[in-house]
Amino acid sequence: MVNVVAIQMTSTPHVDQNLRFVESQLKSLPDPAKVTSLVVLPECFARFGSRDGEQLAIAESKGAGYMQDELSRMAKQYRCYLVAGTIPLKTDDENKFTASSLLYSPEGELMAEYQKIHLFDVAVNDNTGSYLESKYTRHGGKVVVVDTPIGRIGMAVCYDVRFSGLFTAMGDIDILVLPAAFTQRTGEAHWEVLLRSRAIEKQCFVVGAGQTGIHANNRETYGHSMIISPWGEIMAENATDTGIVCAEIDINDRKKLKTNMPVSQHNRFRSQLV
């Protein structure tokens, strides 16, 4: 069994405040000697509610910096696998960063980095109106799947969830982790159906961790962090409160489902990347 956890946040523009909130939630994890936890943080968990360009001010070099040091420490201290939402990491362009989702082991080691591929350049009928993520963010280009002792983990972020080709390219995965900051408008229309669709098509567990509420810049996010079974059932959900949503999962459940309904074997349109 694995204890999977999504931490829902209303992140602020203050890095330390957000990190301390994360740690306050990690303190409630079950005894790691009894069950292993996989914890997923939201997109932009460390700083949110300010101008996108201000993320450049806190961008770190990969493998070095305060945010990464704290994330490594917390993963090690609380003996959990930690998917650190996204943080901005530096690129060779001083005007752009990557929206990087980092996976840490219970030993505090950086196991993987996924750079968000699909950037949110859209118009939405809300109090923000227009989003242009690509102005300061460099998109990634690598599909990331990580083999771990608790299962094969696929990594994606927020807007990625709309692009099924990415998940086809992942091949077989046990757990999909999806940090997000869905807007209120797009979230109420599409968040649940997209997460459940990914779970059903991949026959995997999905952990979606979101931002919630109204932030310092008046941006409104949808929340509704949830954990979904390979059958597409919502196992646990946190509507709009900050805090933890969790469920115990058994990877053998998806193995049984795949044996009874071998969807991936029947797929005649599999990506050449698989």
Secondary structure, DSSP 8 states (H G I E B T S, - for coil): -EEEEEEEB---S-HHHHHHHHHHHHTTS--TTT-EEEEE--TTTTS-SS-GGGGGGG-B-TT-SHHHHHHHHHHHHTTEEEE---EEEE-SSTT-EEEEEEEE-TTS-EEEEEE--S--EEE-SSSS-EEEGGGTB------EEEEETTEEEEE--GGGGG-HHHHHHT-S-SEEEEEE--BHHHIIIIIHHHHHHHHHHHTSEEEEEEBEEE-TTS-EEE--EEEE-TTS-EEEEE-S-SEEEEEEE-HHHHHHHHHHS-HHHH-TT--TT-
